[in-house]
Amino acid sequence: MPVPQERKLVTQIPGPKSQELHARTKAAVSAGVGIGLPVYVERAGGGILVDVDGNQFIDLGSGIAVTSVGNSAPKVVEKAKAQLDDFTHTCFMVTPYEEYTAVCEKLNELTPGDHEKRTALFNSGAEAVENAVKIARSHTKRDAIVVFDHAYHGRTNLTMALTAKNMPYKKGFGPFAGEVYRMPMAYPYRWAGDEATMTDDAFAAFTNAVHAQVGEENVAAVLIEPIQGEGGFIVPPKGWLGRIADWCRENGIVFIADEVQTGFCRTGDWFACEAEGVVPDLMTMAKGIAGGLPLAAVTGRAEMMDSVHSGGLGGTYGGNPVACAGALGAIETMSEEALAGKAKRIEQIFRERLGAMAEKHGVIGDIRGRGAMMAVEIVKPGTTEPDADLTKKINAACHAKGVVTLTAGTYGNVLRFLPPLVIGEDLLNEGLDVLDEVFTESL
Ligand SMILES: *Cc1c(COP(=O)(O)O)cnc(C)c1O
């Protein structure tokens, strides 16, 4: 039975059944696993999440940019179900299967660049990033990894080191992996210098710092999100990515694009690098890849991917056959339903609606993003001073009115929107009506 595409609140939020479940969660689940909105989901599809009390929420989060094709998308379910009936696991490294190879073929074809490519599959974004670093080090025989302010790359030991933000990702979890160097990022909204020369100035600051502090000849890879995700949907100025990619090539450094959040039509192209014609050497992918099933990938230049000794990459579950079948279904859905175009249309709607809200509500300091990856930065009116408390309040008020929103940002003051690409326009507009109402009521 399809999930009705309608917002509906029938109890207080969270409702009594969710509260009961949450009491069990508190007694059974580690307190270290934080929960944004404790309504327990029973069913989901299109742009709606249905909770155990019968409340229906407009989903502007997609489980953090994962269910871009919608929850339980028909093609994902059909292919994953068929695979469940055939077999659930062999370990690709023991006895392989076609689905894994088919996903790798697809990613080699869809990722930017027409050079010879290879792919390896993993379970999570963090695992993909770790493996991209392993590959870059193996290929270059160098150690240093260069990352940026505001970066987010995961929660494992190496990826914590690569991630910028202390709280909640790193606090108390050190010591961290070595040979990681953090460099300044071009952050247009908070750029103190001359806007006209921002790309040049930021690029000069970056190359000077690498030269002085690390030495180009020691750098295995530069790792960057084409649009920073958890850092606050920071879209770098035009030319920034390309300049870094060119500089990497000139210095024998592997350019790794972390497209874990931006990939799979989210930003209006298959991958965010395409908007600027940038071709990465290695690319990490996860979130949107398989309609909600856990899968991740590294795709890259054949000579880099093949530089690793046999047995050096892999894992027990990496490229699980059910997840691979789901990915083939998700990718087919993205092509057939032209979801990259849908993402562009979603951006138009957001820009129009958020622009009108910014005129009324002085707390909206910046509107930014690309495709269906949009955000507003909440500040003290008339300044650029972050207002994290108000951001939290607005986020919670959206939840109470049946709209699932997320926050982000180094300063905790970014409200971000990642709707499923299949969301209906009426539903999306209703979600934005609620947001407008919340802004009016919270100020
Ligand atoms: C979410 C994310 C990761 C980590 O992915 P997990 O699947 O949570 O390990 C890495 N990089 C980026 C850019 C992300 O958004």
The ligand as an SDF file (V2000), in Angstrom:
LIG
                    3D

 15 15  0  0  0  0  0  0  0  0999 V2000
   28.3040   11.1650    5.8290 C   0  0  0  0  0  0  0  0  0  0  0  0
   29.6260   11.4680    5.2560 C   0  0  0  0  0  0  0  0  0  0  0  0
   30.7230   10.6140    5.4460 C   0  0  0  0  0  0  0  0  0  0  0  0
   30.6590    9.4000    6.3330 C   0  0  0  0  0  0  0  0  0  0  0  0
   29.7610    8.4400    5.8500 O   0  0  0  0  0  0  0  0  0  0  0  0
   29.2410    7.2860    6.8430 P   0  0  0  0  0  0  0  0  0  0  0  0
   28.4600    6.3850    5.9320 O   0  0  0  0  0  0  0  0  0  0  0  0
   28.4170    7.9420    7.8790 O   0  0  0  0  0  0  0  0  0  0  0  0
   30.4510    6.6380    7.3870 O   0  0  0  0  0  0  0  0  0  0  0  0
   31.9170   10.9300    4.8140 C   0  0  0  0  0  0  0  0  0  0  0  0
   32.0250   12.0180    4.0380 N   0  0  0  0  0  0  0  0  0  0  0  0
   30.9840   12.8490    3.8170 C   0  0  0  0  0  0  0  0  0  0  0  0
   31.1650   14.0260    2.9230 C   0  0  0  0  0  0  0  0  0  0  0  0
   29.7520   12.6140    4.4380 C   0  0  0  0  0  0  0  0  0  0  0  0
   28.7380   13.4630    4.2540 O   0  0  0  0  0  0  0  0  0  0  0  0
  1  2  1  0
  2  3  1  0
  2 14  2  0
  3  4  1  0
  3 10  2  0
  4  5  1  0
  5  6  1  0
  6  7  2  0
  6  8  1  0
  6  9  1  0
 10 11  1  0
 11 12  2  0
 12 13  1  0
 12 14  1  0
 14 15  1  0
M  END
$$$$
